[in-house]
Amino acid sequence: YDSEPDIETVGAKDLSKNAQLYEKPIEELDLSVRVFNSLKRTGITTIGDVLDMLDRGPDAMLAIRNFGEKSLDELIEKLREKNYLKKEGDSDAHADE
């Protein structure tokens, strides 16, 4: 019984970190103008929005106007550079490769 509250506490800390991450603007990714504008036009303004879209799979991102494979690769690379996307996400993000 004692372990359950510990797990919840750890989860709460993770949620707090995730909440801060999710609220960060996509400007922090230093994306190219084309990728940045494609995301903005779609209403994606935070890193959380990007991560939510990536969770749906690459096709969700590729459905965005003017957002192709190169844009997806750039986005994933920038997320990795900033440590917003870890290696565990690679299989989902690069399902087509």
OpenMM code with the backbone's topology and positions (N, CA, C; nanometers):
from openmm import Vec3, app, unit

residues = "TYR ASP SER GLU PRO ASP ILE GLU THR VAL GLY ALA LYS ASP LEU SER LYS ASN ALA GLN LEU TYR GLU LYS PRO ILE GLU GLU LEU ASP LEU SER VAL ARG VAL PHE ASN SER LEU LYS ARG THR GLY ILE THR THR ILE GLY ASP VAL LEU ASP MET LEU ASP ARG GLY PRO ASP ALA MET LEU ALA ILE ARG ASN PHE GLY GLU LYS SER LEU ASP GLU LEU ILE GLU LYS LEU ARG GLU LYS ASN TYR LEU LYS LYS GLU GLY ASP SER ASP ALA HIS ALA ASP GLU".split()
positions = [
    Vec3(0.0818, -0.1202, 0.0000),
    Vec3(0.0000, 0.0000, 0.0000),
    Vec3(0.0861, 0.1264, 0.0000),
    Vec3(0.2013, 0.1197, 0.0642),
    Vec3(0.2872, 0.2370, 0.0725),
    Vec3(0.3435, 0.2780, -0.0633),
    Vec3(0.3607, 0.1852, -0.1551),
    Vec3(0.4216, 0.2179, -0.2831),
    Vec3(0.3283, 0.2987, -0.3736),
    Vec3(0.1991, 0.2835, -0.3591),
    Vec3(0.1067, 0.3558, -0.4468),
    Vec3(0.1183, 0.5069, -0.4341),
    Vec3(0.1196, 0.5644, -0.3134),
    Vec3(0.1357, 0.7098, -0.3050),
    Vec3(0.2674, 0.7574, -0.3651),
    Vec3(0.3744, 0.6778, -0.3502),
    Vec3(0.5026, 0.7155, -0.4084),
    Vec3(0.4928, 0.7251, -0.5602),
    Vec3(0.4258, 0.6289, -0.6196),
    Vec3(0.4087, 0.6289, -0.7645),
    Vec3(0.3294, 0.7520, -0.8079),
    Vec3(0.2252, 0.7845, -0.7344),
    Vec3(0.1449, 0.9017, -0.7681),
    Vec3(0.2264, 1.0295, -0.7550),
    Vec3(0.3119, 1.0372, -0.6532),
    Vec3(0.3953, 1.1551, -0.6337),
    Vec3(0.4911, 1.1725, -0.7506),
    Vec3(0.5550, 1.0648, -0.7914),
    Vec3(0.6456, 1.0710, -0.9057),
    Vec3(0.5686, 1.1137, -1.0300),
    Vec3(0.4504, 1.0583, -1.0485),
    Vec3(0.3674, 1.0952, -1.1626),
    Vec3(0.3322, 1.2424, -1.1614),
    Vec3(0.3022, 1.2961, -1.0444),
    Vec3(0.2668, 1.4375, -1.0327),
    Vec3(0.3851, 1.5256, -1.0706),
    Vec3(0.5053, 1.4854, -1.0299),
    Vec3(0.6247, 1.5626, -1.0658),
    Vec3(0.6455, 1.5602, -1.2165),
    Vec3(0.6282, 1.4432, -1.2765),
    Vec3(0.6427, 1.4315, -1.4211),
    Vec3(0.5394, 1.5173, -1.4932),
    Vec3(0.4173, 1.5181, -1.4429),
    Vec3(0.3123, 1.5995, -1.5039),
    Vec3(0.3471, 1.7467, -1.4970),
    Vec3(0.4054, 1.7890, -1.3863),
    Vec3(0.4440, 1.9288, -1.3709),
    Vec3(0.5494, 1.9663, -1.4745),
    Vec3(0.6499, 1.8806, -1.4925),
    Vec3(0.7532, 1.9050, -1.5931),
    Vec3(0.6918, 1.9050, -1.7320),
    Vec3(0.6046, 1.8089, -1.7588),
    Vec3(0.5397, 1.8008, -1.8892),
    Vec3(0.4540, 1.9230, -1.9161),
    Vec3(0.3854, 1.9725, -1.8139),
    Vec3(0.3009, 2.0907, -1.8309),
    Vec3(0.3853, 2.2104, -1.8721),
    Vec3(0.5014, 2.2256, -1.8099),
    Vec3(0.5905, 2.3362, -1.8461),
    Vec3(0.6403, 2.3198, -1.9887),
    Vec3(0.6763, 2.1986, -2.0245),
    Vec3(0.7240, 2.1699, -2.1593),
    Vec3(0.6139, 2.1956, -2.2611),
    Vec3(0.4949, 2.1474, -2.2321),
    Vec3(0.3832, 2.1589, -2.3251),
    Vec3(0.3463, 2.3036, -2.3537),
    Vec3(0.3751, 2.3941, -2.2610),
    Vec3(0.3381, 2.5342, -2.2783),
    Vec3(0.4437, 2.6152, -2.3522),
    Vec3(0.5611, 2.5580, -2.3746),
    Vec3(0.6678, 2.6319, -2.4426),
    Vec3(0.6284, 2.6564, -2.5880),
    Vec3(0.6554, 2.7766, -2.6377),
    Vec3(0.6201, 2.8079, -2.7771),
    Vec3(0.7115, 2.7360, -2.8762),
    Vec3(0.6596, 2.7095, -2.9948),
    Vec3(0.7393, 2.6391, -3.0957),
    Vec3(0.8576, 2.7239, -3.1434),
    Vec3(0.8564, 2.8529, -3.1154),
    Vec3(0.9693, 2.9387, -3.1512),
    Vec3(1.0994, 2.8864, -3.0904),
    Vec3(1.0901, 2.8188, -2.9771),
    Vec3(1.2094, 2.7667, -2.9091),
    Vec3(1.2788, 2.6564, -2.9881),
    Vec3(1.2118, 2.6022, -3.0883),
    Vec3(1.2702, 2.4938, -3.1672),
    Vec3(1.3622, 2.5445, -3.2778),
    Vec3(1.3606, 2.6752, -3.3055),
    Vec3(1.4426, 2.7337, -3.4124),
    Vec3(1.4191, 2.6636, -3.5460),
    Vec3(1.2931, 2.6484, -3.5806),
    Vec3(1.2554, 2.5818, -3.7053),
    Vec3(1.2755, 2.6740, -3.8245),
    Vec3(1.2841, 2.6153, -3.9432),
    Vec3(1.2894, 2.6959, -4.0648),
    Vec3(1.1563, 2.7692, -4.0796),
    Vec3(1.1570, 2.8747, -4.1582),
    Vec3(1.0367, 2.9563, -4.1767),
    Vec3(0.9224, 2.8721, -4.2331),
    Vec3(0.9524, 2.7864, -4.3286),
    Vec3(0.8484, 2.7039, -4.3917),
    Vec3(0.7796, 2.6128, -4.2897),
    Vec3(0.8594, 2.5425, -4.2103),
    Vec3(0.8035, 2.4505, -4.1105),
    Vec3(0.7270, 2.5294, -4.0048),
    Vec3(0.7879, 2.6365, -3.9570),
    Vec3(0.7245, 2.7194, -3.8547),
    Vec3(0.5888, 2.7713, -3.9026),
    Vec3(0.5855, 2.8268, -4.0238),
    Vec3(0.4609, 2.8827, -4.0768),
    Vec3(0.3548, 2.7751, -4.0998),
    Vec3(0.3963, 2.6580, -4.1449),
    Vec3(0.3014, 2.5475, -4.1644),
    Vec3(0.2349, 2.5106, -4.0324),
    Vec3(0.3142, 2.5026, -3.9268),
    Vec3(0.2599, 2.4677, -3.7953),
    Vec3(0.1676, 2.5780, -3.7444),
    Vec3(0.2118, 2.7029, -3.7566),
    Vec3(0.1318, 2.8160, -3.7071),
    Vec3(-0.0032, 2.8236, -3.7780),
    Vec3(-0.0023, 2.8056, -3.9099),
    Vec3(-0.1271, 2.8115, -3.9872),
    Vec3(-0.2252, 2.7044, -3.9426),
    Vec3(-0.1726, 2.5933, -3.8949),
    Vec3(-0.2570, 2.4823, -3.8504),
    Vec3(-0.3055, 2.5034, -3.7076),
    Vec3(-0.2511, 2.6055, -3.6406),
    Vec3(-0.2912, 2.6324, -3.5025),
    Vec3(-0.2008, 2.5666, -3.4002),
    Vec3(-0.0891, 2.5136, -3.4463),
    Vec3(0.0086, 2.4521, -3.3557),
    Vec3(0.1035, 2.5620, -3.3100),
    Vec3(0.0945, 2.5964, -3.1823),
    Vec3(0.1739, 2.7079, -3.1311),
    Vec3(0.2667, 2.6691, -3.0167),
    Vec3(0.2466, 2.5504, -2.9590),
    Vec3(0.3304, 2.5085, -2.8468),
    Vec3(0.3958, 2.3735, -2.8765),
    Vec3(0.5002, 2.3445, -2.8019),
    Vec3(0.5674, 2.2159, -2.8171),
    Vec3(0.4718, 2.1028, -2.7810),
    Vec3(0.3840, 2.1280, -2.6867),
    Vec3(0.2829, 2.0285, -2.6503),
    Vec3(0.1932, 1.9946, -2.7679),
    Vec3(0.1545, 2.0975, -2.8445),
    Vec3(0.0730, 2.0740, -2.9642),
    Vec3(0.1474, 1.9830, -3.0627),
    Vec3(0.2767, 2.0103, -3.0801),
    Vec3(0.3590, 1.9304, -3.1720),
    Vec3(0.3657, 1.7857, -3.1248),
    Vec3(0.3932, 1.7669, -2.9957),
    Vec3(0.4057, 1.6311, -2.9415),
    Vec3(0.2737, 1.5553, -2.9509),
    Vec3(0.1632, 1.6256, -2.9298),
    Vec3(0.0316, 1.5619, -2.9436),
    Vec3(0.0088, 1.5152, -3.0874),
    Vec3(0.0473, 1.5991, -3.1833),
    Vec3(0.0320, 1.5614, -3.3245),
    Vec3(0.1211, 1.4420, -3.3584),
    Vec3(0.2432, 1.4423, -3.3082),
    Vec3(0.3349, 1.3314, -3.3351),
    Vec3(0.2831, 1.2014, -3.2752),
    Vec3(0.2133, 1.2111, -3.1631),
    Vec3(0.1551, 1.0918, -3.1006),
    Vec3(0.0522, 1.0256, -3.1914),
    Vec3(-0.0093, 1.1033, -3.2782),
    Vec3(-0.1104, 1.0496, -3.3706),
    Vec3(-0.0461, 0.9764, -3.4880),
    Vec3(0.0850, 0.9929, -3.5022),
    Vec3(0.1566, 0.9268, -3.6103),
    Vec3(0.2028, 1.0254, -3.7156),
    Vec3(0.2972, 0.9836, -3.7988),
    Vec3(0.3529, 1.0730, -3.9003),
    Vec3(0.2493, 1.1235, -3.9997),
    Vec3(0.1481, 1.0426, -4.0292),
    Vec3(0.0474, 1.0849, -4.1273),
    Vec3(-0.0273, 1.2092, -4.0822),
    Vec3(-0.0466, 1.2251, -3.9520),
    Vec3(-0.1150, 1.3440, -3.9003),
    Vec3(-0.0333, 1.4690, -3.9314),
    Vec3(0.0979, 1.4590, -3.9150),
    Vec3(0.1845, 1.5731, -3.9448),
    Vec3(0.1928, 1.5972, -4.0955),
    Vec3(0.2027, 1.4894, -4.1714),
    Vec3(0.2175, 1.5026, -4.3167),
    Vec3(0.0904, 1.5540, -4.3834),
    Vec3(-0.0209, 1.5507, -4.3123),
    Vec3(-0.1467, 1.6033, -4.3659),
    Vec3(-0.1496, 1.7560, -4.3619),
    Vec3(-0.0571, 1.8165, -4.2892),
    Vec3(-0.0510, 1.9629, -4.2801),
    Vec3(-0.0037, 2.0185, -4.4139),
    Vec3(-0.0683, 2.1252, -4.4591),
    Vec3(-0.0341, 2.1879, -4.5869),
    Vec3(0.1114, 2.2349, -4.5854),
    Vec3(0.1833, 2.2098, -4.6934),
    Vec3(0.3242, 2.2460, -4.7095),
    Vec3(0.4151, 2.1807, -4.6060),
    Vec3(0.3729, 2.0678, -4.5517),
    Vec3(0.4528, 1.9973, -4.4512),
    Vec3(0.4762, 1.8558, -4.5013),
    Vec3(0.5972, 1.8315, -4.5531),
    Vec3(0.6292, 1.7003, -4.6082),
    Vec3(0.7311, 1.6256, -4.5244),
    Vec3(0.7914, 1.5245, -4.5862),
    Vec3(0.8890, 1.4396, -4.5172),
    Vec3(1.0068, 1.5203, -4.4622),
    Vec3(1.0592, 1.6132, -4.5435),
    Vec3(1.1739, 1.6933, -4.4985),
    Vec3(1.1359, 1.7801, -4.3794),
    Vec3(1.0156, 1.8350, -4.3825),
    Vec3(0.9681, 1.9158, -4.2698),
    Vec3(0.9564, 1.8304, -4.1445),
    Vec3(0.9032, 1.7100, -4.1611),
    Vec3(0.8885, 1.6182, -4.0481),
    Vec3(1.0253, 1.5817, -3.9915),
    Vec3(1.1202, 1.5524, -4.0801),
    Vec3(1.2559, 1.5190, -4.0357),
    Vec3(1.3184, 1.6351, -3.9590),
    Vec3(1.3007, 1.7567, -4.0118),
    Vec3(1.3553, 1.8750, -3.9442),
    Vec3(1.2928, 1.8926, -3.8062),
    Vec3(1.1624, 1.8789, -3.7996),
    Vec3(1.0911, 1.8955, -3.6730),
    Vec3(1.1404, 1.7948, -3.5693),
    Vec3(1.1512, 1.6695, -3.6093),
    Vec3(1.1960, 1.5648, -3.5168),
    Vec3(1.3402, 1.5900, -3.4731),
    Vec3(1.4237, 1.6322, -3.5680),
    Vec3(1.5635, 1.6622, -3.5354),
    Vec3(1.5728, 1.7749, -3.4325),
    Vec3(1.4943, 1.8794, -3.4521),
    Vec3(1.4960, 1.9929, -3.3586),
    Vec3(1.4435, 1.9519, -3.2214),
    Vec3(1.3402, 1.8687, -3.2188),
    Vec3(1.2867, 1.8202, -3.0910),
    Vec3(1.3918, 1.7383, -3.0168),
    Vec3(1.4686, 1.6595, -3.0904),
    Vec3(1.5751, 1.5794, -3.0277),
    Vec3(1.6874, 1.6688, -2.9769),
    Vec3(1.7266, 1.7683, -3.0585),
    Vec3(1.8342, 1.8599, -3.0188),
    Vec3(1.8033, 1.9268, -2.8851),
    Vec3(1.6781, 1.9626, -2.8668),
    Vec3(1.6361, 2.0315, -2.7442),
    Vec3(1.5954, 1.9331, -2.6345),
    Vec3(1.6100, 1.8035, -2.6624),
    Vec3(1.5724, 1.6973, -2.5674),
    Vec3(1.4239, 1.6967, -2.5339),
    Vec3(1.3404, 1.7376, -2.6292),
    Vec3(1.1950, 1.7319, -2.6108),
    Vec3(1.1403, 1.5991, -2.6617),
    Vec3(1.2195, 1.5324, -2.7442),
    Vec3(1.1800, 1.4030, -2.7991),
    Vec3(1.2946, 1.3070, -2.7733),
    Vec3(1.2645, 1.1997, -2.7036),
    Vec3(1.3687, 1.1038, -2.6676),
    Vec3(1.3711, 0.9885, -2.7656),
    Vec3(1.4717, 0.9058, -2.7511),
    Vec3(1.4916, 0.7922, -2.8416),
    Vec3(1.3711, 0.6992, -2.8456),
    Vec3(1.2971, 0.6860, -2.7344),
    Vec3(1.1809, 0.5975, -2.7315),
    Vec3(1.0772, 0.6373, -2.8360),
    Vec3(1.0711, 0.7640, -2.8708),
    Vec3(0.9740, 0.8123, -2.9677),
    Vec3(1.0155, 0.7878, -3.1112),
    Vec3(1.1384, 0.7424, -3.1307),
    Vec3(1.1902, 0.7240, -3.2658),
    Vec3(1.1053, 0.6299, -3.3497),
    Vec3(1.0621, 0.5186, -3.2932),
    Vec3(0.9871, 0.4210, -3.3721),
    Vec3(0.8561, 0.4800, -3.4223),
    Vec3(0.7903, 0.5603, -3.3401),
    Vec3(0.6655, 0.6243, -3.3822),
    Vec3(0.6928, 0.7324, -3.4853),
    Vec3(0.7949, 0.8126, -3.4605),
    Vec3(0.8206, 0.9278, -3.5448),
    Vec3(0.8751, 0.8877, -3.6815),
    Vec3(0.9476, 0.7779, -3.6875),
    Vec3(1.0082, 0.7373, -3.8133),
    Vec3(0.9514, 0.6053, -3.8640),
    Vec3(0.8246, 0.5882, -3.8524),
    Vec3(0.7607, 0.4627, -3.8935),
    Vec3(0.7797, 0.4363, -4.0428),
    Vec3(0.7939, 0.5420, -4.1231),
    Vec3(0.8046, 0.5263, -4.2678),
    Vec3(0.9463, 0.4965, -4.3144),
    Vec3(1.0450, 0.5170, -4.2295),
    Vec3(1.1833, 0.5008, -4.2733),
    Vec3(1.2305, 0.3580, -4.2639),
] * unit.nanometer
topology = app.Topology()
chain = topology.addChain("A")
for resn in residues:
    res = topology.addResidue(resn, chain)
    for name in ("N", "CA", "C"):
        topology.addAtom(name, app.Element.getBySymbol(name[0]), res)
